[in-house]
Amino acid sequence: KAQPDYDPDAMVYSMTYWGYDVQSEKFQTLANFFWDLYSKEVGSWRDQPLWAYTMSRFHVEPLTLKRYPFNSDGDRTGMNGHHYA
C-alpha cells in the first residue's frame, strides 16, 4: 500500500488463453516492465499478481472471449471449424 501507484481494485484475470501482438508498443512496454521485475526474482514467485499489477499500472484491460475456444468434447476444433495442432 506504500506504493504511489497502489490500486486496491486492480483485477486479476484468468489468463488461460491469451494472445498478443508482439509488434504492439503497448504490449512491449508491459512485457518489458513485467520481465524486468519478474527476472530479478524478488517478491512473489507467482506471476499473476505481478501481471495484474502491470496491467493496472498501464491501464490495460484484456478483451474477453465470448466462449471457450475449443469444443467441450475435448477435440481441438476451435471457432469456425479451425483445427489446432
Secondary structure, 3 states (H helix, E strand, C coil): CCCCCCCCCCCCCCCCCCCCCCCCHHHHHHHHHHHHHHCCCCCCCCHHHHHHHHHHHCCCCCCCCCCCCCCCCCCCECHHHCECC
